Amino acid sequence: AGAAMTLSAQKCGVCFQPPSIILIYRDNTQDKTRQRIMPVRNFSKFSDCSRAAEQLKNNPRHKAYLEGVSLRQLQKLYSLLRGHLEGQSLAESLEKFRQEESIDPEEDMNKLDDKELAKRKSIMDELFEKNRKKKDDPDFIYNVEVEFPQDEQLESCGWDLESNEEI
């Protein structure tokens, strides 16, 4: 118990080769920033990203590390990985994810029940936040060229920089 307090997730990314989810986190007990590589197994282009994200988040080996990472964000990383397996570029996968998350302007909001309405509203708030941030920082969503000198293999990573706000 209490392990979660000693770890804080900083940013999360996906590595295509070998397929893995990478977490940069701060180990507060030792005041060090570390990375954890979580290999993605049994995941194909037919896999369900939501299920994969839930399984990873609840995996006893990774649970404490992923406490500060939202399920939605893990889903996004899996959907990028799946896109890659389908032969899409990172940009295409991002665009596809964005479309699935976006709002249909033709939709009649009055016909939605409260739950759906709340969901739309949170997506809208999020899109607004995103757009606001984007103007300040052109490459804010993904910085694909992240170099880890100790491991050349990691250069094919996509980083989700939305996650590096203080947690």
QUIRA-V746520 format. One record per residue. N is the residue number from 1. PSI is psi as a letter, one per 40 degrees, with the letter a starting at -180 (none if undefined). Layout:
n=N psi=PSI
n=N psi=PSI
This chain:
n=1 psi=i
n=2 psi=e
n=3 psi=d
n=4 psi=d
n=5 psi=d
n=6 psi=e
n=7 psi=h
n=8 psi=h
n=9 psi=h
n=10 psi=d
n=11 psi=i
n=12 psi=i
n=13 psi=i
n=14 psi=h
n=15 psi=h
n=16 psi=d
n=17 psi=h
n=18 psi=i
n=19 psi=h
n=20 psi=i
n=21 psi=h
n=22 psi=h
n=23 psi=h
n=24 psi=h
n=25 psi=i
n=26 psi=h
n=27 psi=h
n=28 psi=d
n=29 psi=d
n=30 psi=e
n=31 psi=f
n=32 psi=i
n=33 psi=h
n=34 psi=i
n=35 psi=i
n=36 psi=h
n=37 psi=h
n=38 psi=h
n=39 psi=i
n=40 psi=h
n=41 psi=i
n=42 psi=f
n=43 psi=h
n=44 psi=a
n=45 psi=e
n=46 psi=e
n=47 psi=i
n=48 psi=h
n=49 psi=d
n=50 psi=d
n=51 psi=d
n=52 psi=d
n=53 psi=d
n=54 psi=d
n=55 psi=d
n=56 psi=d
n=57 psi=d
n=58 psi=e
n=59 psi=h
n=60 psi=d
n=61 psi=d
n=62 psi=e
n=63 psi=d
n=64 psi=d
n=65 psi=d
n=66 psi=e
n=67 psi=d
n=68 psi=e
n=69 psi=h
n=70 psi=i
n=71 psi=d
n=72 psi=d
n=73 psi=d
n=74 psi=d
n=75 psi=d
n=76 psi=d
n=77 psi=d
n=78 psi=d
n=79 psi=d
n=80 psi=d
n=81 psi=d
n=82 psi=d
n=83 psi=d
n=84 psi=d
n=85 psi=d
n=86 psi=e
n=87 psi=e
n=88 psi=i
n=89 psi=i
n=90 psi=d
n=91 psi=d
n=92 psi=d
n=93 psi=d
n=94 psi=d
n=95 psi=d
n=96 psi=d
n=97 psi=d
n=98 psi=d
n=99 psi=d
n=100 psi=d
n=101 psi=e
n=102 psi=a
n=103 psi=h
n=104 psi=h
n=105 psi=d
n=106 psi=e
n=107 psi=h
n=108 psi=h
n=109 psi=d
n=110 psi=d
n=111 psi=e
n=112 psi=i
n=113 psi=i
n=114 psi=d
n=115 psi=d
n=116 psi=d
n=117 psi=d
n=118 psi=d
n=119 psi=d
n=120 psi=d
n=121 psi=d
n=122 psi=d
n=123 psi=d
n=124 psi=d
n=125 psi=d
n=126 psi=d
n=127 psi=d
n=128 psi=d
n=129 psi=d
n=130 psi=d
n=131 psi=d
n=132 psi=d
n=133 psi=d
n=134 psi=d
n=135 psi=d
n=136 psi=d
n=137 psi=h
n=138 psi=d
n=139 psi=f
n=140 psi=d
n=141 psi=d
n=142 psi=h
n=143 psi=h
n=144 psi=d
n=145 psi=g
n=146 psi=h
n=147 psi=h
n=148 psi=h
n=149 psi=d
n=150 psi=e
n=151 psi=g
n=152 psi=d
n=153 psi=d
n=154 psi=e
n=155 psi=e
n=156 psi=f
n=157 psi=i
n=158 psi=h
n=159 psi=h
n=160 psi=h
n=161 psi=e
n=162 psi=d
n=163 psi=e
n=164 psi=f
n=165 psi=i
n=166 psi=h
n=167 psi=none
